[in-house]
């Protein structure tokens, strides 16, 4: 699964695949990522990963959510 973060209130699941979860955000948002992740209820940033909250409303029903997600940046 890919969770795309484009801003403070722009967090969405854009791809649903079995297996890993990746958090994708623009490089410029990295300093703000802990606050954005917490504000949206996605979990909490712990180093280079996000410890996921399995109760986040954006997860698809019936799909198991792993405990962590890798953070990937993109240049915009």
mmJSON file of the N, C-alpha and C atoms, coordinates in Angstrom:
{"data_MODEL":{"atom_site":{
"group_PDB":["ATOM","ATOM","ATOM","ATOM","ATOM","ATOM","ATOM","ATOM","ATOM","ATOM","ATOM","ATOM","ATOM","ATOM","ATOM","ATOM","ATOM","ATOM","ATOM","ATOM","ATOM","ATOM","ATOM","ATOM","ATOM","ATOM","ATOM","ATOM","ATOM","ATOM","ATOM","ATOM","ATOM","ATOM","ATOM","ATOM","ATOM","ATOM","ATOM","ATOM","ATOM","ATOM","ATOM","ATOM","ATOM","ATOM","ATOM","ATOM","ATOM","ATOM","ATOM","ATOM","ATOM","ATOM","ATOM","ATOM","ATOM","ATOM","ATOM","ATOM","ATOM","ATOM","ATOM","ATOM","ATOM","ATOM","ATOM","ATOM","ATOM","ATOM","ATOM","ATOM","ATOM","ATOM","ATOM","ATOM","ATOM","ATOM","ATOM","ATOM","ATOM","ATOM","ATOM","ATOM","ATOM","ATOM","ATOM","ATOM","ATOM","ATOM","ATOM","ATOM","ATOM","ATOM","ATOM","ATOM","ATOM","ATOM","ATOM","ATOM","ATOM","ATOM","ATOM","ATOM","ATOM","ATOM","ATOM","ATOM","ATOM","ATOM","ATOM","ATOM","ATOM","ATOM","ATOM","ATOM","ATOM","ATOM","ATOM","ATOM","ATOM","ATOM","ATOM","ATOM","ATOM","ATOM","ATOM","ATOM","ATOM","ATOM","ATOM","ATOM","ATOM","ATOM","ATOM","ATOM","ATOM","ATOM","ATOM","ATOM","ATOM","ATOM","ATOM","ATOM","ATOM","ATOM","ATOM","ATOM","ATOM","ATOM","ATOM","ATOM","ATOM","ATOM","ATOM","ATOM","ATOM","ATOM","ATOM","ATOM","ATOM","ATOM","ATOM","ATOM","ATOM","ATOM","ATOM","ATOM","ATOM","ATOM","ATOM","ATOM","ATOM","ATOM","ATOM","ATOM","ATOM","ATOM","ATOM","ATOM","ATOM","ATOM","ATOM","ATOM","ATOM","ATOM","ATOM","ATOM","ATOM","ATOM","ATOM","ATOM","ATOM","ATOM","ATOM","ATOM","ATOM","ATOM","ATOM","ATOM","ATOM","ATOM","ATOM","ATOM","ATOM","ATOM","ATOM","ATOM","ATOM","ATOM","ATOM","ATOM","ATOM","ATOM","ATOM","ATOM","ATOM","ATOM","ATOM","ATOM","ATOM","ATOM","ATOM","ATOM","ATOM","ATOM","ATOM","ATOM"],
"id":[1,2,3,4,5,6,7,8,9,10,11,12,13,14,15,16,17,18,19,20,21,22,23,24,25,26,27,28,29,30,31,32,33,34,35,36,37,38,39,40,41,42,43,44,45,46,47,48,49,50,51,52,53,54,55,56,57,58,59,60,61,62,63,64,65,66,67,68,69,70,71,72,73,74,75,76,77,78,79,80,81,82,83,84,85,86,87,88,89,90,91,92,93,94,95,96,97,98,99,100,101,102,103,104,105,106,107,108,109,110,111,112,113,114,115,116,117,118,119,120,121,122,123,124,125,126,127,128,129,130,131,132,133,134,135,136,137,138,139,140,141,142,143,144,145,146,147,148,149,150,151,152,153,154,155,156,157,158,159,160,161,162,163,164,165,166,167,168,169,170,171,172,173,174,175,176,177,178,179,180,181,182,183,184,185,186,187,188,189,190,191,192,193,194,195,196,197,198,199,200,201,202,203,204,205,206,207,208,209,210,211,212,213,214,215,216,217,218,219,220,221,222,223,224,225,226,227,228],
"type_symbol":["N","C","C","N","C","C","N","C","C","N","C","C","N","C","C","N","C","C","N","C","C","N","C","C","N","C","C","N","C","C","N","C","C","N","C","C","N","C","C","N","C","C","N","C","C","N","C","C","N","C","C","N","C","C","N","C","C","N","C","C","N","C","C","N","C","C","N","C","C","N","C","C","N","C","C","N","C","C","N","C","C","N","C","C","N","C","C","N","C","C","N","C","C","N","C","C","N","C","C","N","C","C","N","C","C","N","C","C","N","C","C","N","C","C","N","C","C","N","C","C","N","C","C","N","C","C","N","C","C","N","C","C","N","C","C","N","C","C","N","C","C","N","C","C","N","C","C","N","C","C","N","C","C","N","C","C","N","C","C","N","C","C","N","C","C","N","C","C","N","C","C","N","C","C","N","C","C","N","C","C","N","C","C","N","C","C","N","C","C","N","C","C","N","C","C","N","C","C","N","C","C","N","C","C","N","C","C","N","C","C","N","C","C","N","C","C","N","C","C","N","C","C","N","C","C","N","C","C"],
"label_atom_id":["N","CA","C","N","CA","C","N","CA","C","N","CA","C","N","CA","C","N","CA","C","N","CA","C","N","CA","C","N","CA","C","N","CA","C","N","CA","C","N","CA","C","N","CA","C","N","CA","C","N","CA","C","N","CA","C","N","CA","C","N","CA","C","N","CA","C","N","CA","C","N","CA","C","N","CA","C","N","CA","C","N","CA","C","N","CA","C","N","CA","C","N","CA","C","N","CA","C","N","CA","C","N","CA","C","N","CA","C","N","CA","C","N","CA","C","N","CA","C","N","CA","C","N","CA","C","N","CA","C","N","CA","C","N","CA","C","N","CA","C","N","CA","C","N","CA","C","N","CA","C","N","CA","C","N","CA","C","N","CA","C","N","CA","C","N","CA","C","N","CA","C","N","CA","C","N","CA","C","N","CA","C","N","CA","C","N","CA","C","N","CA","C","N","CA","C","N","CA","C","N","CA","C","N","CA","C","N","CA","C","N","CA","C","N","CA","C","N","CA","C","N","CA","C","N","CA","C","N","CA","C","N","CA","C","N","CA","C","N","CA","C","N","CA","C","N","CA","C","N","CA","C","N","CA","C","N","CA","C","N","CA","C","N","CA","C"],
"label_alt_id":[null,null,null,null,null,null,null,null,null,null,null,null,null,null,null,null,null,null,null,null,null,null,null,null,null,null,null,null,null,null,null,null,null,null,null,null,null,null,null,null,null,null,null,null,null,null,null,null,null,null,null,null,null,null,null,null,null,null,null,null,null,null,null,null,null,null,null,null,null,null,null,null,null,null,null,null,null,null,null,null,null,null,null,null,null,null,null,null,null,null,null,null,null,null,null,null,null,null,null,null,null,null,null,null,null,null,null,null,null,null,null,null,null,null,null,null,null,null,null,null,null,null,null,null,null,null,null,null,null,null,null,null,null,null,null,null,null,null,null,null,null,null,null,null,null,null,null,null,null,null,null,null,null,null,null,null,null,null,null,null,null,null,null,null,null,null,null,null,null,null,null,null,null,null,null,null,null,null,null,null,null,null,null,null,null,null,null,null,null,null,null,null,null,null,null,null,null,null,null,null,null,null,null,null,null,null,null,null,null,null,null,null,null,null,null,null,null,null,null,null,null,null,null,null,null,null,null,null],
"label_comp_id":["UNK","UNK","UNK","UNK","UNK","UNK","UNK","UNK","UNK","UNK","UNK","UNK","UNK","UNK","UNK","UNK","UNK","UNK","UNK","UNK","UNK","UNK","UNK","UNK","UNK","UNK","UNK","UNK","UNK","UNK","UNK","UNK","UNK","UNK","UNK","UNK","UNK","UNK","UNK","UNK","UNK","UNK","UNK","UNK","UNK","UNK","UNK","UNK","UNK","UNK","UNK","UNK","UNK","UNK","UNK","UNK","UNK","UNK","UNK","UNK","UNK","UNK","UNK","UNK","UNK","UNK","UNK","UNK","UNK","UNK","UNK","UNK","UNK","UNK","UNK","UNK","UNK","UNK","UNK","UNK","UNK","UNK","UNK","UNK","UNK","UNK","UNK","UNK","UNK","UNK","UNK","UNK","UNK","UNK","UNK","UNK","UNK","UNK","UNK","UNK","UNK","UNK","UNK","UNK","UNK","UNK","UNK","UNK","UNK","UNK","UNK","UNK","UNK","UNK","UNK","UNK","UNK","UNK","UNK","UNK","UNK","UNK","UNK","UNK","UNK","UNK","UNK","UNK","UNK","UNK","UNK","UNK","UNK","UNK","UNK","UNK","UNK","UNK","UNK","UNK","UNK","UNK","UNK","UNK","UNK","UNK","UNK","UNK","UNK","UNK","UNK","UNK","UNK","UNK","UNK","UNK","UNK","UNK","UNK","UNK","UNK","UNK","UNK","UNK","UNK","UNK","UNK","UNK","UNK","UNK","UNK","UNK","UNK","UNK","UNK","UNK","UNK","UNK","UNK","UNK","UNK","UNK","UNK","UNK","UNK","UNK","UNK","UNK","UNK","UNK","UNK","UNK","UNK","UNK","UNK","UNK","UNK","UNK","UNK","UNK","UNK","UNK","UNK","UNK","UNK","UNK","UNK","UNK","UNK","UNK","UNK","UNK","UNK","UNK","UNK","UNK","UNK","UNK","UNK","UNK","UNK","UNK","UNK","UNK","UNK","UNK","UNK","UNK"],
"label_asym_id":["A","A","A","A","A","A","A","A","A","A","A","A","A","A","A","A","A","A","A","A","A","A","A","A","A","A","A","A","A","A","A","A","A","A","A","A","A","A","A","A","A","A","A","A","A","A","A","A","A","A","A","A","A","A","A","A","A","A","A","A","A","A","A","A","A","A","A","A","A","A","A","A","A","A","A","A","A","A","A","A","A","A","A","A","A","A","A","A","A","A","A","A","A","A","A","A","A","A","A","A","A","A","A","A","A","A","A","A","A","A","A","A","A","A","A","A","A","A","A","A","A","A","A","A","A","A","A","A","A","A","A","A","A","A","A","A","A","A","A","A","A","A","A","A","A","A","A","A","A","A","A","A","A","A","A","A","A","A","A","A","A","A","A","A","A","A","A","A","A","A","A","A","A","A","A","A","A","A","A","A","A","A","A","A","A","A","A","A","A","A","A","A","A","A","A","A","A","A","A","A","A","A","A","A","A","A","A","A","A","A","A","A","A","A","A","A","A","A","A","A","A","A","A","A","A","A","A","A"],
"label_entity_id":["1","1","1","1","1","1","1","1","1","1","1","1","1","1","1","1","1","1","1","1","1","1","1","1","1","1","1","1","1","1","1","1","1","1","1","1","1","1","1","1","1","1","1","1","1","1","1","1","1","1","1","1","1","1","1","1","1","1","1","1","1","1","1","1","1","1","1","1","1","1","1","1","1","1","1","1","1","1","1","1","1","1","1","1","1","1","1","1","1","1","1","1","1","1","1","1","1","1","1","1","1","1","1","1","1","1","1","1","1","1","1","1","1","1","1","1","1","1","1","1","1","1","1","1","1","1","1","1","1","1","1","1","1","1","1","1","1","1","1","1","1","1","1","1","1","1","1","1","1","1","1","1","1","1","1","1","1","1","1","1","1","1","1","1","1","1","1","1","1","1","1","1","1","1","1","1","1","1","1","1","1","1","1","1","1","1","1","1","1","1","1","1","1","1","1","1","1","1","1","1","1","1","1","1","1","1","1","1","1","1","1","1","1","1","1","1","1","1","1","1","1","1","1","1","1","1","1","1"],
"label_seq_id":[1,1,1,2,2,2,3,3,3,4,4,4,5,5,5,6,6,6,7,7,7,8,8,8,9,9,9,10,10,10,11,11,11,12,12,12,13,13,13,14,14,14,15,15,15,16,16,16,17,17,17,18,18,18,19,19,19,20,20,20,21,21,21,22,22,22,23,23,23,24,24,24,25,25,25,26,26,26,27,27,27,28,28,28,29,29,29,30,30,30,31,31,31,32,32,32,33,33,33,34,34,34,35,35,35,36,36,36,37,37,37,38,38,38,39,39,39,40,40,40,41,41,41,42,42,42,43,43,43,44,44,44,45,45,45,46,46,46,47,47,47,48,48,48,49,49,49,50,50,50,51,51,51,52,52,52,53,53,53,54,54,54,55,55,55,56,56,56,57,57,57,58,58,58,59,59,59,60,60,60,61,61,61,62,62,62,63,63,63,64,64,64,65,65,65,66,66,66,67,67,67,68,68,68,69,69,69,70,70,70,71,71,71,72,72,72,73,73,73,74,74,74,75,75,75,76,76,76],
"pdbx_PDB_ins_code":[null,null,null,null,null,null,null,null,null,null,null,null,null,null,null,null,null,null,null,null,null,null,null,null,null,null,null,null,null,null,null,null,null,null,null,null,null,null,null,null,null,null,null,null,null,null,null,null,null,null,null,null,null,null,null,null,null,null,null,null,null,null,null,null,null,null,null,null,null,null,null,null,null,null,null,null,null,null,null,null,null,null,null,null,null,null,null,null,null,null,null,null,null,null,null,null,null,null,null,null,null,null,null,null,null,null,null,null,null,null,null,null,null,null,null,null,null,null,null,null,null,null,null,null,null,null,null,null,null,null,null,null,null,null,null,null,null,null,null,null,null,null,null,null,null,null,null,null,null,null,null,null,null,null,null,null,null,null,null,null,null,null,null,null,null,null,null,null,null,null,null,null,null,null,null,null,null,null,null,null,null,null,null,null,null,null,null,null,null,null,null,null,null,null,null,null,null,null,null,null,null,null,null,null,null,null,null,null,null,null,null,null,null,null,null,null,null,null,null,null,null,null,null,null,null,null,null,null],
"Cartn_x":[0.845,0.0,0.889,0.441,1.161,0.252,0.761,0.053,0.784,0.089,0.698,0.34,1.376,1.187,1.623,0.669,0.957,0.845,0.387,0.241,-0.373,-0.581,-1.071,-2.391,-3.306,-4.616,-4.841,-3.768,-3.866,-3.101,-3.733,-3.149,-4.134,-3.671,-4.593,-3.892,-4.655,-4.191,-4.387,-3.278,-3.389,-3.204,-2.684,-2.488,-2.634,-3.353,-3.543,-3.0,-1.853,-1.247,-1.041,-1.0,-0.697,0.759,1.034,2.415,2.728,3.825,4.368,3.515,3.728,3.138,4.296,4.194,5.183,4.503,5.147,4.681,5.491,4.828,5.505,5.139,6.171,5.954,7.04,6.733,7.776,8.89,10.102,11.248,11.076,10.447,10.266,9.381,8.551,7.676,8.323,9.518,10.147,10.209,10.587,10.634,9.258,8.205,6.842,6.126,6.779,6.133,5.645,6.411,5.884,4.551,4.424,3.176,2.049,2.334,1.31,0.79,1.704,1.315,0.444,0.856,0.085,-1.262,-1.279,-2.512,-3.571,-3.135,-4.067,-4.384,-3.783,-4.086,-3.463,-2.451,-1.816,-0.862,-0.335,0.604,1.602,2.869,3.911,5.224,5.981,7.273,8.303,9.045,10.114,11.348,12.156,13.34,12.949,13.287,13.018,11.768,10.956,9.716,8.571,7.366,6.178,5.595,5.41,4.713,3.23,2.592,1.231,0.169,-0.883,-2.064,-3.054,-3.306,-4.175,-5.628,-5.973,-7.354,-7.569,-6.532,-6.679,-7.828,-8.682,-9.884,-9.598,-8.392,-8.062,-7.691,-7.471,-7.1,-8.275,-8.041,-9.124,-9.582,-10.868,-11.434,-10.925,-10.609,-10.22,-8.79,-8.019,-6.619,-5.746,-4.907,-4.049,-3.062,-2.878,-1.96,-0.703,0.471,1.708,1.976,2.864,3.105,3.873,4.673,5.463,5.409,5.774,5.852,7.15,7.796,8.988,8.59,9.444,9.22,10.05,9.393,10.053,9.785,10.819,10.633,10.624,10.036,10.066,10.377,10.991,11.316,10.191,9.603,8.523,9.015],
"Cartn_y":[-1.173,0.0,1.233,2.246,3.521,4.586,5.258,6.39,7.636,8.491,9.692,10.878,11.62,12.817,14.009,14.888,16.064,17.361,17.279,18.458,18.074,19.067,18.825,18.061,18.427,17.774,17.005,16.647,15.912,14.593,13.627,12.304,11.29,10.455,9.507,8.216,7.164,5.87,5.888,5.831,5.946,4.618,3.638,2.343,1.281,0.254,-0.815,-2.112,-2.521,-3.796,-4.572,-5.85,-6.659,-6.441,-6.601,-6.539,-5.262,-4.646,-3.489,-2.246,-1.318,0.014,0.991,1.902,2.965,4.306,5.191,6.565,7.393,8.061,8.857,10.321,11.157,12.582,13.392,14.636,15.49,15.732,15.838,16.048,17.282,18.314,19.558,19.365,18.327,18.085,17.258,16.724,15.857,16.468,17.742,18.29,18.326,18.353,18.455,17.115,16.066,14.753,14.207,14.318,13.804,14.441,15.74,16.429,16.058,15.953,15.611,14.198,13.271,11.883,11.797,12.48,12.462,13.16,14.314,15.076,14.279,13.475,12.695,11.321,10.982,9.721,8.504,8.728,7.639,6.817,7.42,6.742,7.735,7.289,8.202,7.88,8.928,8.777,8.332,7.29,6.772,6.56,7.59,7.495,7.537,6.464,6.407,5.602,5.324,4.579,5.267,4.869,5.304,4.083,4.191,3.143,3.388,2.5,2.715,2.469,3.28,3.08,2.284,1.053,0.181,0.638,1.605,2.108,3.314,3.717,4.849,4.573,5.552,5.363,5.165,5.442,5.306,3.907,2.981,1.62,0.899,0.131,-0.644,-1.756,-1.991,-3.027,-4.406,-5.212,-6.59,-6.809,-5.742,-5.875,-5.692,-6.681,-6.542,-5.388,-4.647,-3.507,-3.891,-3.763,-4.075,-3.042,-3.351,-2.428,-1.165,-1.225,-0.068,0.154,1.376,1.729,2.507,2.232,2.974,4.348,5.337,6.696,6.874,7.275,7.513,8.955,9.639,11.023,11.111,12.174,12.478,13.96,14.317,15.725,16.318,17.351,18.047,19.382],
"Cartn_z":[0.0,0.0,0.0,-0.642,-0.673,-0.086,0.948,1.541,1.088,0.349,-0.191,0.687,1.098,1.92,1.083,0.784,-0.028,0.755,1.974,2.81,4.138,4.968,6.322,6.351,5.479,5.45,4.149,3.467,2.21,2.335,3.019,3.237,2.686,1.753,1.141,0.73,0.729,0.252,-1.261,-2.008,-3.462,-4.18,-3.492,-4.115,-3.041,-3.355,-2.387,-2.953,-2.445,-2.811,-1.532,-1.638,-0.467,-0.061,1.211,1.686,2.422,2.021,2.721,2.563,3.495,3.393,3.254,2.305,2.119,2.278,3.008,3.164,2.176,1.24,0.218,0.431,0.542,0.783,0.079,-0.273,-0.841,0.186,-0.29,0.59,1.479,0.947,1.697,2.939,2.964,4.11,5.222,5.01,6.012,7.416,7.578,8.933,9.614,8.824,9.352,9.426,8.922,8.83,10.176,11.265,12.541,12.933,12.761,13.086,12.14,10.847,9.857,10.109,10.371,10.622,11.878,12.939,14.192,14.029,13.375,13.179,12.43,11.481,10.676,11.255,12.396,13.054,12.395,11.568,10.825,11.695,12.733,13.615,14.155,14.303,14.771,14.077,13.775,13.11,14.145,13.799,14.65,13.777,13.644,12.781,11.317,10.59,9.147,8.815,9.831,9.617,10.352,9.999,10.719,11.414,12.714,13.465,13.233,12.496,12.015,13.076,13.011,13.837,12.996,13.393,12.596,12.605,13.464,13.507,12.589,11.828,10.914,9.948,9.745,8.926,7.436,6.987,5.574,5.125,6.07,5.676,5.049,3.993,3.389,4.339,4.355,5.228,4.818,5.802,5.547,5.105,4.963,4.551,5.784,6.116,7.293,7.143,8.22,8.218,8.995,8.373,9.093,10.199,11.127,12.239,11.854,10.78,10.385,8.876,8.484,7.063,6.824,5.705,5.316,4.801,5.059,4.556,3.297,2.213,0.935,0.534,0.049,-0.381,-1.889,-2.351,-3.786,-3.934,-5.031,-5.305,-6.128,-5.615,-6.351,-6.821],
"occupancy":[1.0,1.0,1.0,1.0,1.0,1.0,1.0,1.0,1.0,1.0,1.0,1.0,1.0,1.0,1.0,1.0,1.0,1.0,1.0,1.0,1.0,1.0,1.0,1.0,1.0,1.0,1.0,1.0,1.0,1.0,1.0,1.0,1.0,1.0,1.0,1.0,1.0,1.0,1.0,1.0,1.0,1.0,1.0,1.0,1.0,1.0,1.0,1.0,1.0,1.0,1.0,1.0,1.0,1.0,1.0,1.0,1.0,1.0,1.0,1.0,1.0,1.0,1.0,1.0,1.0,1.0,1.0,1.0,1.0,1.0,1.0,1.0,1.0,1.0,1.0,1.0,1.0,1.0,1.0,1.0,1.0,1.0,1.0,1.0,1.0,1.0,1.0,1.0,1.0,1.0,1.0,1.0,1.0,1.0,1.0,1.0,1.0,1.0,1.0,1.0,1.0,1.0,1.0,1.0,1.0,1.0,1.0,1.0,1.0,1.0,1.0,1.0,1.0,1.0,1.0,1.0,1.0,1.0,1.0,1.0,1.0,1.0,1.0,1.0,1.0,1.0,1.0,1.0,1.0,1.0,1.0,1.0,1.0,1.0,1.0,1.0,1.0,1.0,1.0,1.0,1.0,1.0,1.0,1.0,1.0,1.0,1.0,1.0,1.0,1.0,1.0,1.0,1.0,1.0,1.0,1.0,1.0,1.0,1.0,1.0,1.0,1.0,1.0,1.0,1.0,1.0,1.0,1.0,1.0,1.0,1.0,1.0,1.0,1.0,1.0,1.0,1.0,1.0,1.0,1.0,1.0,1.0,1.0,1.0,1.0,1.0,1.0,1.0,1.0,1.0,1.0,1.0,1.0,1.0,1.0,1.0,1.0,1.0,1.0,1.0,1.0,1.0,1.0,1.0,1.0,1.0,1.0,1.0,1.0,1.0,1.0,1.0,1.0,1.0,1.0,1.0,1.0,1.0,1.0,1.0,1.0,1.0,1.0,1.0,1.0,1.0,1.0,1.0],
"B_iso_or_equiv":[0.0,0.0,0.0,0.0,0.0,0.0,0.0,0.0,0.0,0.0,0.0,0.0,0.0,0.0,0.0,0.0,0.0,0.0,0.0,0.0,0.0,0.0,0.0,0.0,0.0,0.0,0.0,0.0,0.0,0.0,0.0,0.0,0.0,0.0,0.0,0.0,0.0,0.0,0.0,0.0,0.0,0.0,0.0,0.0,0.0,0.0,0.0,0.0,0.0,0.0,0.0,0.0,0.0,0.0,0.0,0.0,0.0,0.0,0.0,0.0,0.0,0.0,0.0,0.0,0.0,0.0,0.0,0.0,0.0,0.0,0.0,0.0,0.0,0.0,0.0,0.0,0.0,0.0,0.0,0.0,0.0,0.0,0.0,0.0,0.0,0.0,0.0,0.0,0.0,0.0,0.0,0.0,0.0,0.0,0.0,0.0,0.0,0.0,0.0,0.0,0.0,0.0,0.0,0.0,0.0,0.0,0.0,0.0,0.0,0.0,0.0,0.0,0.0,0.0,0.0,0.0,0.0,0.0,0.0,0.0,0.0,0.0,0.0,0.0,0.0,0.0,0.0,0.0,0.0,0.0,0.0,0.0,0.0,0.0,0.0,0.0,0.0,0.0,0.0,0.0,0.0,0.0,0.0,0.0,0.0,0.0,0.0,0.0,0.0,0.0,0.0,0.0,0.0,0.0,0.0,0.0,0.0,0.0,0.0,0.0,0.0,0.0,0.0,0.0,0.0,0.0,0.0,0.0,0.0,0.0,0.0,0.0,0.0,0.0,0.0,0.0,0.0,0.0,0.0,0.0,0.0,0.0,0.0,0.0,0.0,0.0,0.0,0.0,0.0,0.0,0.0,0.0,0.0,0.0,0.0,0.0,0.0,0.0,0.0,0.0,0.0,0.0,0.0,0.0,0.0,0.0,0.0,0.0,0.0,0.0,0.0,0.0,0.0,0.0,0.0,0.0,0.0,0.0,0.0,0.0,0.0,0.0,0.0,0.0,0.0,0.0,0.0,0.0],
"pdbx_formal_charge":[null,null,null,null,null,null,null,null,null,null,null,null,null,null,null,null,null,null,null,null,null,null,null,null,null,null,null,null,null,null,null,null,null,null,null,null,null,null,null,null,null,null,null,null,null,null,null,null,null,null,null,null,null,null,null,null,null,null,null,null,null,null,null,null,null,null,null,null,null,null,null,null,null,null,null,null,null,null,null,null,null,null,null,null,null,null,null,null,null,null,null,null,null,null,null,null,null,null,null,null,null,null,null,null,null,null,null,null,null,null,null,null,null,null,null,null,null,null,null,null,null,null,null,null,null,null,null,null,null,null,null,null,null,null,null,null,null,null,null,null,null,null,null,null,null,null,null,null,null,null,null,null,null,null,null,null,null,null,null,null,null,null,null,null,null,null,null,null,null,null,null,null,null,null,null,null,null,null,null,null,null,null,null,null,null,null,null,null,null,null,null,null,null,null,null,null,null,null,null,null,null,null,null,null,null,null,null,null,null,null,null,null,null,null,null,null,null,null,null,null,null,null,null,null,null,null,null,null],
"auth_seq_id":[1,1,1,2,2,2,3,3,3,4,4,4,5,5,5,6,6,6,7,7,7,8,8,8,9,9,9,10,10,10,11,11,11,12,12,12,13,13,13,14,14,14,15,15,15,16,16,16,17,17,17,18,18,18,19,19,19,20,20,20,21,21,21,22,22,22,23,23,23,24,24,24,25,25,25,26,26,26,27,27,27,28,28,28,29,29,29,30,30,30,31,31,31,32,32,32,33,33,33,34,34,34,35,35,35,36,36,36,37,37,37,38,38,38,39,39,39,40,40,40,41,41,41,42,42,42,43,43,43,44,44,44,45,45,45,46,46,46,47,47,47,48,48,48,49,49,49,50,50,50,51,51,51,52,52,52,53,53,53,54,54,54,55,55,55,56,56,56,57,57,57,58,58,58,59,59,59,60,60,60,61,61,61,62,62,62,63,63,63,64,64,64,65,65,65,66,66,66,67,67,67,68,68,68,69,69,69,70,70,70,71,71,71,72,72,72,73,73,73,74,74,74,75,75,75,76,76,76],
"auth_comp_id":["UNK","UNK","UNK","UNK","UNK","UNK","UNK","UNK","UNK","UNK","UNK","UNK","UNK","UNK","UNK","UNK","UNK","UNK","UNK","UNK","UNK","UNK","UNK","UNK","UNK","UNK","UNK","UNK","UNK","UNK","UNK","UNK","UNK","UNK","UNK","UNK","UNK","UNK","UNK","UNK","UNK","UNK","UNK","UNK","UNK","UNK","UNK","UNK","UNK","UNK","UNK","UNK","UNK","UNK","UNK","UNK","UNK","UNK","UNK","UNK","UNK","UNK","UNK","UNK","UNK","UNK","UNK","UNK","UNK","UNK","UNK","UNK","UNK","UNK","UNK","UNK","UNK","UNK","UNK","UNK","UNK","UNK","UNK","UNK","UNK","UNK","UNK","UNK","UNK","UNK","UNK","UNK","UNK","UNK","UNK","UNK","UNK","UNK","UNK","UNK","UNK","UNK","UNK","UNK","UNK","UNK","UNK","UNK","UNK","UNK","UNK","UNK","UNK","UNK","UNK","UNK","UNK","UNK","UNK","UNK","UNK","UNK","UNK","UNK","UNK","UNK","UNK","UNK","UNK","UNK","UNK","UNK","UNK","UNK","UNK","UNK","UNK","UNK","UNK","UNK","UNK","UNK","UNK","UNK","UNK","UNK","UNK","UNK","UNK","UNK","UNK","UNK","UNK","UNK","UNK","UNK","UNK","UNK","UNK","UNK","UNK","UNK","UNK","UNK","UNK","UNK","UNK","UNK","UNK","UNK","UNK","UNK","UNK","UNK","UNK","UNK","UNK","UNK","UNK","UNK","UNK","UNK","UNK","UNK","UNK","UNK","UNK","UNK","UNK","UNK","UNK","UNK","UNK","UNK","UNK","UNK","UNK","UNK","UNK","UNK","UNK","UNK","UNK","UNK","UNK","UNK","UNK","UNK","UNK","UNK","UNK","UNK","UNK","UNK","UNK","UNK","UNK","UNK","UNK","UNK","UNK","UNK","UNK","UNK","UNK","UNK","UNK","UNK"],
"auth_asym_id":["A","A","A","A","A","A","A","A","A","A","A","A","A","A","A","A","A","A","A","A","A","A","A","A","A","A","A","A","A","A","A","A","A","A","A","A","A","A","A","A","A","A","A","A","A","A","A","A","A","A","A","A","A","A","A","A","A","A","A","A","A","A","A","A","A","A","A","A","A","A","A","A","A","A","A","A","A","A","A","A","A","A","A","A","A","A","A","A","A","A","A","A","A","A","A","A","A","A","A","A","A","A","A","A","A","A","A","A","A","A","A","A","A","A","A","A","A","A","A","A","A","A","A","A","A","A","A","A","A","A","A","A","A","A","A","A","A","A","A","A","A","A","A","A","A","A","A","A","A","A","A","A","A","A","A","A","A","A","A","A","A","A","A","A","A","A","A","A","A","A","A","A","A","A","A","A","A","A","A","A","A","A","A","A","A","A","A","A","A","A","A","A","A","A","A","A","A","A","A","A","A","A","A","A","A","A","A","A","A","A","A","A","A","A","A","A","A","A","A","A","A","A","A","A","A","A","A","A"],
"auth_atom_id":["N","CA","C","N","CA","C","N","CA","C","N","CA","C","N","CA","C","N","CA","C","N","CA","C","N","CA","C","N","CA","C","N","CA","C","N","CA","C","N","CA","C","N","CA","C","N","CA","C","N","CA","C","N","CA","C","N","CA","C","N","CA","C","N","CA","C","N","CA","C","N","CA","C","N","CA","C","N","CA","C","N","CA","C","N","CA","C","N","CA","C","N","CA","C","N","CA","C","N","CA","C","N","CA","C","N","CA","C","N","CA","C","N","CA","C","N","CA","C","N","CA","C","N","CA","C","N","CA","C","N","CA","C","N","CA","C","N","CA","C","N","CA","C","N","CA","C","N","CA","C","N","CA","C","N","CA","C","N","CA","C","N","CA","C","N","CA","C","N","CA","C","N","CA","C","N","CA","C","N","CA","C","N","CA","C","N","CA","C","N","CA","C","N","CA","C","N","CA","C","N","CA","C","N","CA","C","N","CA","C","N","CA","C","N","CA","C","N","CA","C","N","CA","C","N","CA","C","N","CA","C","N","CA","C","N","CA","C","N","CA","C","N","CA","C","N","CA","C","N","CA","C","N","CA","C","N","CA","C","N","CA","C","N","CA","C"],
"pdbx_PDB_model_num":[1,1,1,1,1,1,1,1,1,1,1,1,1,1,1,1,1,1,1,1,1,1,1,1,1,1,1,1,1,1,1,1,1,1,1,1,1,1,1,1,1,1,1,1,1,1,1,1,1,1,1,1,1,1,1,1,1,1,1,1,1,1,1,1,1,1,1,1,1,1,1,1,1,1,1,1,1,1,1,1,1,1,1,1,1,1,1,1,1,1,1,1,1,1,1,1,1,1,1,1,1,1,1,1,1,1,1,1,1,1,1,1,1,1,1,1,1,1,1,1,1,1,1,1,1,1,1,1,1,1,1,1,1,1,1,1,1,1,1,1,1,1,1,1,1,1,1,1,1,1,1,1,1,1,1,1,1,1,1,1,1,1,1,1,1,1,1,1,1,1,1,1,1,1,1,1,1,1,1,1,1,1,1,1,1,1,1,1,1,1,1,1,1,1,1,1,1,1,1,1,1,1,1,1,1,1,1,1,1,1,1,1,1,1,1,1,1,1,1,1,1,1,1,1,1,1,1,1]
}}}
